[in-house]
Amino acid sequence: MKTLVKIITILSLTLYVGAEIKMSQRSFHSSLTDIGSGSSSKQMCSCMFVMKQSEKFCRQFSKEVLLIDILNRHKVDLENKTITTTIGFFFNKRQAKFMGEKLGCTLI
């Protein structure tokens, strides 16, 4: 009986530790995609609204500066001066907004 309790305890702890590792990996990957999309969004915003470059130029520049940018999709809103970036089709969406000549762009 004691052996069975030990086996069940060890299996339970193994499952618990495995679940914790899986959750921390998910959190880590989520953080990476959040950083990638935020950085790309801010890069595009600064290029377009601070440096006053064309959208085409900024997309190309962003791909050369941020290698992960090949996977990004940018939505440009010229009226509100915002750039919304999504990595791939469904990963973290981040938005950067031009706040003015003195403040430049910031993530919102």
N, CA, C and O atoms as a GROMACS GRO file, in nm:
protein
  432
    1MET      N    1   0.082  -0.121   0.000
    1MET     CA    2   0.000   0.000   0.000
    1MET      C    3   0.086   0.126   0.000
    1MET      O    4   0.056   0.222  -0.071
    2LYS      N    5   0.194   0.126   0.080
    2LYS     CA    6   0.282   0.243   0.085
    2LYS      C    7   0.347   0.267  -0.052
    2LYS      O    8   0.367   0.381  -0.092
    3THR      N    9   0.380   0.159  -0.122
    3THR     CA   10   0.441   0.170  -0.254
    3THR      C   11   0.344   0.235  -0.352
    3THR      O   12   0.385   0.319  -0.432
    4LEU      N   13   0.218   0.198  -0.347
    4LEU     CA   14   0.116   0.255  -0.434
    4LEU      C   15   0.100   0.405  -0.408
    4LEU      O   16   0.086   0.484  -0.501
    5VAL      N   17   0.100   0.444  -0.283
    5VAL     CA   18   0.089   0.586  -0.246
    5VAL      C   19   0.210   0.663  -0.299
    5VAL      O   20   0.196   0.774  -0.350
    6LYS      N   21   0.330   0.604  -0.286
    6LYS     CA   22   0.451   0.669  -0.336
    6LYS      C   23   0.444   0.686  -0.488
    6LYS      O   24   0.481   0.792  -0.540
    7ILE      N   25   0.398   0.583  -0.558
    7ILE     CA   26   0.389   0.589  -0.704
    7ILE      C   27   0.289   0.696  -0.746
    7ILE      O   28   0.316   0.774  -0.838
    8ILE      N   29   0.175   0.701  -0.681
    8ILE     CA   30   0.072   0.802  -0.714
    8ILE      C   31   0.126   0.942  -0.684
    8ILE      O   32   0.101   1.034  -0.762
    9THR      N   33   0.198   0.958  -0.575
    9THR     CA   34   0.255   1.088  -0.538
    9THR      C   35   0.357   1.132  -0.643
    9THR      O   36   0.357   1.247  -0.687
   10ILE      N   37   0.444   1.041  -0.682
   10ILE     CA   38   0.547   1.073  -0.782
   10ILE      C   39   0.483   1.108  -0.916
   10ILE      O   40   0.524   1.204  -0.980
   11LEU      N   41   0.383   1.032  -0.958
   11LEU     CA   42   0.313   1.062  -1.084
   11LEU      C   43   0.243   1.197  -1.078
   11LEU      O   44   0.245   1.273  -1.174
   12SER      N   45   0.180   1.226  -0.964
   12SER     CA   46   0.110   1.354  -0.949
   12SER      C   47   0.208   1.470  -0.957
   12SER      O   48   0.182   1.570  -1.024
   13LEU      N   49   0.321   1.458  -0.888
   13LEU     CA   50   0.422   1.564  -0.891
   13LEU      C   51   0.480   1.581  -1.032
   13LEU      O   52   0.503   1.693  -1.076
   14THR      N   53   0.503   1.470  -1.102
   14THR     CA   54   0.554   1.476  -1.238
   14THR      C   55   0.456   1.548  -1.329
   14THR      O   56   0.497   1.633  -1.409
   15LEU      N   57   0.329   1.517  -1.319
   15LEU     CA   58   0.227   1.585  -1.400
   15LEU      C   59   0.219   1.733  -1.366
   15LEU      O   60   0.206   1.817  -1.455
   16TYR      N   61   0.227   1.764  -1.238
   16TYR     CA   62   0.219   1.904  -1.195
   16TYR      C   63   0.338   1.983  -1.249
   16TYR      O   64   0.321   2.092  -1.304
   17VAL      N   65   0.459   1.928  -1.235
   17VAL     CA   66   0.579   1.996  -1.283
   17VAL      C   67   0.572   2.011  -1.435
   17VAL      O   68   0.608   2.116  -1.488
   18GLY      N   69   0.527   1.908  -1.505
   18GLY     CA   70   0.513   1.915  -1.650
   18GLY      C   71   0.417   2.024  -1.692
   18GLY      O   72   0.443   2.098  -1.788
   19ALA      N   73   0.306   2.036  -1.621
   19ALA     CA   74   0.208   2.140  -1.652
   19ALA      C   75   0.266   2.279  -1.626
   19ALA      O   76   0.241   2.371  -1.704
   20GLU      N   77   0.342   2.295  -1.519
   20GLU     CA   78   0.404   2.424  -1.488
   20GLU      C   79   0.505   2.464  -1.595
   20GLU      O   80   0.512   2.580  -1.635
   21ILE      N   81   0.584   2.367  -1.641
   21ILE     CA   82   0.683   2.395  -1.745
   21ILE      C   83   0.612   2.437  -1.873
   21ILE      O   84   0.653   2.532  -1.940
   22LYS      N   85   0.506   2.367  -1.908
   22LYS     CA   86   0.430   2.400  -2.030
   22LYS      C   87   0.372   2.541  -2.021
   22LYS      O   88   0.376   2.616  -2.119
   23MET      N   89   0.318   2.579  -1.905
   23MET     CA   90   0.260   2.713  -1.888
   23MET      C   91   0.368   2.820  -1.898
   23MET      O   92   0.345   2.926  -1.957
   24SER      N   93   0.487   2.795  -1.840
   24SER     CA   94   0.593   2.895  -1.846
   24SER      C   95   0.645   2.910  -1.989
   24SER      O   96   0.681   3.020  -2.029
   25GLN      N   97   0.648   2.799  -2.066
   25GLN     CA   98   0.688   2.808  -2.206
   25GLN      C   99   0.588   2.891  -2.285
   25GLN      O  100   0.627   2.973  -2.368
   26ARG      N  101   0.460   2.870  -2.260
   26ARG     CA  102   0.356   2.945  -2.330
   26ARG      C  103   0.370   3.093  -2.298
   26ARG      O  104   0.358   3.178  -2.387
   27SER      N  105   0.394   3.125  -2.172
   27SER     CA  106   0.411   3.263  -2.130
   27SER      C  107   0.535   3.324  -2.196
   27SER      O  108   0.532   3.440  -2.239
   28PHE      N  109   0.643   3.246  -2.204
   28PHE     CA  110   0.766   3.293  -2.267
   28PHE      C  111   0.744   3.323  -2.414
   28PHE      O  112   0.785   3.429  -2.463
   29HIS      N  113   0.679   3.231  -2.487
   29HIS     CA  114   0.653   3.253  -2.629
   29HIS      C  115   0.559   3.370  -2.651
   29HIS      O  116   0.576   3.447  -2.746
   30SER      N  117   0.462   3.386  -2.564
   30SER     CA  118   0.370   3.500  -2.573
   30SER      C  119   0.445   3.630  -2.555
   30SER      O  120   0.418   3.728  -2.624
   31SER      N  121   0.540   3.632  -2.462
   31SER     CA  122   0.620   3.753  -2.439
   31SER      C  123   0.704   3.786  -2.561
   31SER      O  124   0.717   3.903  -2.598
   32LEU      N  125   0.763   3.683  -2.622
   32LEU     CA  126   0.845   3.708  -2.741
   32LEU      C  127   0.764   3.766  -2.855
   32LEU      O  128   0.808   3.861  -2.921
   33THR      N  129   0.646   3.711  -2.879
   33THR     CA  130   0.565   3.764  -2.988
   33THR      C  131   0.514   3.904  -2.956
   33THR      O  132   0.499   3.987  -3.045
   34ASP      N  133   0.489   3.930  -2.829
   34ASP     CA  134   0.446   4.063  -2.786
   34ASP      C  135   0.557   4.165  -2.810
   34ASP      O  136   0.532   4.275  -2.859
   35ILE      N  137   0.678   4.129  -2.775
   35ILE     CA  138   0.793   4.217  -2.796
   35ILE      C  139   0.816   4.239  -2.945
   35ILE      O  140   0.840   4.351  -2.989
   36GLY      N  141   0.808   4.131  -3.023
   36GLY     CA  142   0.832   4.141  -3.168
   36GLY      C  143   0.731   4.229  -3.238
   36GLY      O  144   0.768   4.314  -3.319
   37SER      N  145   0.602   4.209  -3.206
   37SER     CA  146   0.501   4.290  -3.273
   37SER      C  147   0.504   4.434  -3.224
   37SER      O  148   0.480   4.526  -3.302
   38GLY      N  149   0.535   4.456  -3.097
   38GLY     CA  150   0.544   4.592  -3.044
   38GLY      C  151   0.661   4.669  -3.105
   38GLY      O  152   0.648   4.786  -3.143
   39SER      N  153   0.774   4.602  -3.113
   39SER     CA  154   0.892   4.665  -3.171
   39SER      C  155   0.870   4.701  -3.318
   39SER      O  156   0.907   4.809  -3.363
   40SER      N  157   0.809   4.610  -3.390
   40SER     CA  158   0.781   4.633  -3.531
   40SER      C  159   0.682   4.747  -3.551
   40SER      O  160   0.698   4.831  -3.640
   41SER      N  161   0.580   4.750  -3.468
   41SER     CA  162   0.478   4.854  -3.477
   41SER      C  163   0.540   4.991  -3.451
   41SER      O  164   0.511   5.087  -3.524
   42LYS      N  165   0.623   5.001  -3.349
   42LYS     CA  166   0.688   5.127  -3.316
   42LYS      C  167   0.786   5.168  -3.426
   42LYS      O  168   0.795   5.286  -3.461
   43GLN      N  169   0.858   5.071  -3.480
   43GLN     CA  170   0.952   5.098  -3.588
   43GLN      C  171   0.880   5.159  -3.709
   43GLN      O  172   0.924   5.259  -3.765
   44MET      N  173   0.770   5.096  -3.748
   44MET     CA  174   0.691   5.146  -3.863
   44MET      C  175   0.636   5.285  -3.835
   44MET      O  176   0.640   5.373  -3.922
   45CYS      N  177   0.584   5.304  -3.715
   45CYS     CA  178   0.525   5.433  -3.679
   45CYS      C  179   0.631   5.544  -3.685
   45CYS      O  180   0.606   5.650  -3.741
   46SER      N  181   0.746   5.518  -3.628
   46SER     CA  182   0.853   5.619  -3.628
   46SER      C  183   0.900   5.648  -3.770
   46SER      O  184   0.927   5.763  -3.805
   47CYS      N  185   0.911   5.545  -3.850
   47CYS     CA  186   0.956   5.563  -3.988
   47CYS      C  187   0.857   5.650  -4.066
   47CYS      O  188   0.897   5.742  -4.137
   48MET      N  189   0.728   5.619  -4.052
   48MET     CA  190   0.628   5.690  -4.132
   48MET      C  191   0.596   5.830  -4.081
   48MET      O  192   0.588   5.924  -4.159
   49PHE      N  193   0.579   5.844  -3.950
   49PHE     CA  194   0.527   5.970  -3.898
   49PHE      C  195   0.634   6.062  -3.839
   49PHE      O  196   0.613   6.184  -3.833
   50VAL      N  197   0.747   6.008  -3.796
   50VAL     CA  198   0.855   6.092  -3.744
   50VAL      C  199   0.953   6.124  -3.858
   50VAL      O  200   0.987   6.240  -3.881
   51MET      N  201   0.997   6.018  -3.929
   51MET     CA  202   1.091   6.038  -4.040
   51MET      C  203   1.022   6.080  -4.169
   51MET      O  204   1.086   6.124  -4.264
   52LYS      N  205   0.887   6.067  -4.170
   52LYS     CA  206   0.805   6.108  -4.284
   52LYS      C  207   0.844   6.037  -4.414
   52LYS      O  208   0.857   6.099  -4.520
   53GLN      N  209   0.861   5.906  -4.404
   53GLN     CA  210   0.893   5.822  -4.521
   53GLN      C  211   0.764   5.758  -4.572
   53GLN      O  212   0.662   5.757  -4.504
   54SER      N  213   0.770   5.704  -4.692
   54SER     CA  214   0.653   5.638  -4.751
   54SER      C  215   0.629   5.503  -4.682
   54SER      O  216   0.719   5.445  -4.621
   55GLU      N  217   0.506   5.456  -4.694
   55GLU     CA  218   0.470   5.326  -4.635
   55GLU      C  219   0.554   5.215  -4.698
   55GLU      O  220   0.601   5.126  -4.627
   56LYS      N  221   0.574   5.221  -4.828
   56LYS     CA  222   0.653   5.119  -4.897
   56LYS      C  223   0.796   5.116  -4.844
   56LYS      O  224   0.850   5.009  -4.815
   57PHE      N  225   0.857   5.233  -4.832
   57PHE     CA  226   0.993   5.243  -4.780
   57PHE      C  227   1.001   5.187  -4.638
   57PHE      O  228   1.092   5.111  -4.606
   58CYS      N  229   0.905   5.224  -4.554
   58CYS     CA  230   0.907   5.183  -4.413
   58CYS      C  231   0.888   5.033  -4.398
   58CYS      O  232   0.950   4.971  -4.311
   59ARG      N  233   0.804   4.974  -4.481
   59ARG     CA  234   0.786   4.828  -4.477
   59ARG      C  235   0.918   4.758  -4.511
   59ARG      O  236   0.958   4.663  -4.444
   60GLN      N  237   0.984   4.805  -4.614
   60GLN     CA  238   1.112   4.745  -4.655
   60GLN      C  239   1.218   4.768  -4.548
   60GLN      O  240   1.293   4.677  -4.514
   61PHE      N  241   1.225   4.888  -4.494
   61PHE     CA  242   1.321   4.924  -4.390
   61PHE      C  243   1.299   4.836  -4.267
   61PHE      O  244   1.395   4.787  -4.207
   62SER      N  245   1.174   4.819  -4.230
   62SER     CA  246   1.140   4.739  -4.113
   62SER      C  247   1.182   4.593  -4.131
   62SER      O  248   1.229   4.530  -4.036
   63LYS      N  249   1.166   4.540  -4.251
   63LYS     CA  250   1.207   4.402  -4.279
   63LYS      C  251   1.358   4.386  -4.270
   63LYS      O  252   1.406   4.280  -4.230
   64GLU      N  253   1.432   4.488  -4.308
   64GLU     CA  254   1.577   4.481  -4.303
   64GLU      C  255   1.630   4.499  -4.161
   64GLU      O  256   1.728   4.435  -4.124
   65VAL      N  257   1.566   4.584  -4.083
   65VAL     CA  258   1.611   4.610  -3.947
   65VAL      C  259   1.569   4.498  -3.852
   65VAL      O  260   1.651   4.448  -3.776
   66LEU      N  261   1.444   4.460  -3.858
   66LEU     CA  262   1.390   4.354  -3.772
   66LEU      C  263   1.365   4.230  -3.857
   66LEU      O  264   1.268   4.225  -3.932
   67LEU      N  265   1.451   4.132  -3.845
   67LEU     CA  266   1.439   4.014  -3.930
   67LEU      C  267   1.308   3.941  -3.911
   67LEU      O  268   1.257   3.880  -4.005
   68ILE      N  269   1.251   3.946  -3.790
   68ILE     CA  270   1.122   3.880  -3.765
   68ILE      C  271   1.009   3.948  -3.840
   68ILE      O  272   0.901   3.892  -3.855
   69ASP      N  273   1.035   4.069  -3.887
   69ASP     CA  274   0.930   4.148  -3.952
   69ASP      C  275   0.878   4.083  -4.080
   69ASP      O  276   0.774   4.124  -4.132
   70ILE      N  277   0.948   3.984  -4.130
   70ILE     CA  278   0.901   3.912  -4.249
   70ILE      C  279   0.765   3.847  -4.220
   70ILE      O  280   0.683   3.832  -4.310
   71LEU      N  281   0.741   3.810  -4.094
   71LEU     CA  282   0.617   3.743  -4.055
   71LEU      C  283   0.506   3.841  -4.017
   71LEU      O  284   0.390   3.801  -4.001
   72ASN      N  285   0.539   3.967  -4.003
   72ASN     CA  286   0.443   4.065  -3.952
   72ASN      C  287   0.347   4.117  -4.058
   72ASN      O  288   0.379   4.125  -4.176
   73ARG      N  289   0.228   4.152  -4.010
   73ARG     CA  290   0.130   4.220  -4.094
   73ARG      C  291   0.103   4.355  -4.029
   73ARG      O  292   0.071   4.363  -3.910
   74HIS      N  293   0.116   4.460  -4.106
   74HIS     CA  294   0.095   4.597  -4.057
   74HIS      C  295  -0.034   4.653  -4.114
   74HIS      O  296  -0.062   4.640  -4.233
   75LYS      N  297  -0.111   4.716  -4.027
   75LYS     CA  298  -0.229   4.790  -4.072
   75LYS      C  299  -0.200   4.937  -4.042
   75LYS      O  300  -0.182   4.976  -3.927
   76VAL      N  301  -0.197   5.016  -4.147
   76VAL     CA  302  -0.164   5.159  -4.134
   76VAL      C  303  -0.293   5.239  -4.135
   76VAL      O  304  -0.375   5.225  -4.225
   77ASP      N  305  -0.310   5.324  -4.034
   77ASP     CA  306  -0.425   5.414  -4.026
   77ASP      C  307  -0.370   5.556  -4.033
   77ASP      O  308  -0.327   5.612  -3.932
   78LEU      N  309  -0.371   5.614  -4.151
   78LEU     CA  310  -0.315   5.748  -4.170
   78LEU      C  311  -0.396   5.856  -4.099
   78LEU      O  312  -0.339   5.955  -4.052
   79GLU      N  313  -0.526   5.838  -4.092
   79GLU     CA  314  -0.612   5.938  -4.028
   79GLU      C  315  -0.580   5.953  -3.879
   79GLU      O  316  -0.566   6.064  -3.829
   80ASN      N  317  -0.568   5.840  -3.809
   80ASN     CA  318  -0.539   5.843  -3.665
   80ASN      C  319  -0.390   5.833  -3.635
   80ASN      O  320  -0.350   5.837  -3.518
   81LYS      N  321  -0.308   5.818  -3.739
   81LYS     CA  322  -0.163   5.804  -3.727
   81LYS      C  323  -0.125   5.690  -3.632
   81LYS      O  324  -0.050   5.707  -3.536
   82THR      N  325  -0.180   5.573  -3.663
   82THR     CA  326  -0.149   5.453  -3.586
   82THR      C  327  -0.103   5.341  -3.679
   82THR      O  328  -0.138   5.337  -3.797
   83ILE      N  329  -0.023   5.252  -3.624
   83ILE     CA  330   0.021   5.132  -3.692
   83ILE      C  331  -0.015   5.015  -3.601
   83ILE      O  332   0.024   5.012  -3.484
   84THR      N  333  -0.090   4.919  -3.653
   84THR     CA  334  -0.124   4.799  -3.579
   84THR      C  335  -0.050   4.683  -3.643
   84THR      O  336  -0.060   4.660  -3.764
   85THR      N  337   0.024   4.608  -3.562
   85THR     CA  338   0.105   4.499  -3.612
   85THR      C  339   0.064   4.368  -3.548
   85THR      O  340   0.044   4.360  -3.427
   86THR      N  341   0.052   4.266  -3.632
   86THR     CA  342   0.022   4.130  -3.586
   86THR      C  343   0.128   4.039  -3.644
   86THR      O  344   0.160   4.049  -3.763
   87ILE      N  345   0.183   3.949  -3.562
   87ILE     CA  346   0.277   3.850  -3.614
   87ILE      C  347   0.197   3.734  -3.669
   87ILE      O  348   0.112   3.678  -3.600
   88GLY      N  349   0.224   3.699  -3.794
   88GLY     CA  350   0.149   3.591  -3.858
   88GLY      C  351   0.004   3.631  -3.874
   88GLY      O  352  -0.027   3.743  -3.914
   89PHE      N  353  -0.085   3.539  -3.842
   89PHE     CA  354  -0.228   3.566  -3.858
   89PHE      C  355  -0.301   3.584  -3.725
   89PHE      O  356  -0.411   3.637  -3.723
   90PHE      N  357  -0.241   3.540  -3.615
   90PHE     CA  358  -0.318   3.540  -3.491
   90PHE      C  359  -0.238   3.572  -3.366
   90PHE      O  360  -0.296   3.580  -3.257
   91PHE      N  361  -0.105   3.591  -3.375
   91PHE     CA  362  -0.028   3.619  -3.255
   91PHE      C  363  -0.048   3.764  -3.211
   91PHE      O  364  -0.114   3.843  -3.279
   92ASN      N  365   0.009   3.795  -3.098
   92ASN     CA  366  -0.012   3.923  -3.030
   92ASN      C  367  -0.021   4.043  -3.123
   92ASN      O  368   0.064   4.063  -3.210
   93LYS      N  369  -0.125   4.121  -3.104
   93LYS     CA  370  -0.147   4.242  -3.181
   93LYS      C  371  -0.102   4.360  -3.095
   93LYS      O  372  -0.142   4.372  -2.979
   94ARG      N  373  -0.018   4.446  -3.152
   94ARG     CA  374   0.028   4.566  -3.081
   94ARG      C  375   0.006   4.687  -3.169
   94ARG      O  376   0.006   4.677  -3.292
   95GLN      N  377  -0.013   4.802  -3.106
   95GLN     CA  378  -0.042   4.924  -3.180
   95GLN      C  379   0.048   5.036  -3.132
   95GLN      O  380   0.068   5.054  -3.011
   96ALA      N  381   0.102   5.112  -3.226
   96ALA     CA  382   0.182   5.230  -3.195
   96ALA      C  383   0.110   5.351  -3.252
   96ALA      O  384   0.050   5.345  -3.360
   97LYS      N  385   0.115   5.461  -3.178
   97LYS     CA  386   0.047   5.584  -3.220
   97LYS      C  387   0.145   5.700  -3.217
   97LYS      O  388   0.226   5.714  -3.125
   98PHE      N  389   0.136   5.783  -3.321
   98PHE     CA  390   0.215   5.904  -3.327
   98PHE      C  391   0.152   6.006  -3.234
   98PHE      O  392   0.035   6.040  -3.248
   99MET      N  393   0.230   6.053  -3.137
   99MET     CA  394   0.178   6.142  -3.033
   99MET      C  395   0.207   6.290  -3.059
   99MET      O  396   0.159   6.376  -2.986
  100GLY      N  397   0.286   6.319  -3.160
  100GLY     CA  398   0.319   6.458  -3.192
  100GLY      C  399   0.467   6.472  -3.222
  100GLY      O  400   0.546   6.380  -3.200
  101GLU      N  401   0.504   6.589  -3.272
  101GLU     CA  402   0.642   6.613  -3.313
  101GLU      C  403   0.741   6.596  -3.198
  101GLU      O  404   0.849   6.541  -3.218
  102LYS      N  405   0.707   6.643  -3.079
  102LYS     CA  406   0.801   6.635  -2.966
  102LYS      C  407   0.803   6.497  -2.901
  102LYS      O  408   0.906   6.457  -2.847
  103LEU      N  409   0.692   6.426  -2.905
  103LEU     CA  410   0.684   6.297  -2.836
  103LEU      C  411   0.710   6.177  -2.926
  103LEU      O  412   0.748   6.071  -2.877
  104GLY      N  413   0.692   6.191  -3.056
  104GLY     CA  414   0.713   6.080  -3.148
  104GLY      C  415   0.605   5.972  -3.133
  104GLY      O  416   0.488   6.004  -3.112
  105CYS      N  417   0.645   5.846  -3.144
  105CYS     CA  418   0.551   5.734  -3.138
  105CYS      C  419   0.563   5.660  -3.006
  105CYS      O  420   0.670   5.654  -2.945
  106THR      N  421   0.450   5.604  -2.963
  106THR     CA  422   0.450   5.524  -2.841
  106THR      C  423   0.356   5.406  -2.860
  106THR      O  424   0.262   5.412  -2.940
  107LEU      N  425   0.382   5.298  -2.787
  107LEU     CA  426   0.293   5.182  -2.792
  107LEU      C  427   0.171   5.210  -2.706
  107LEU      O  428   0.182   5.264  -2.595
  108ILE      N  429   0.055   5.174  -2.757
  108ILE     CA  430  -0.067   5.193  -2.678
  108ILE      C  431  -0.137   5.060  -2.659
  108ILE      O  432  -0.242   5.054  -2.595
   0.00000   0.00000   0.00000
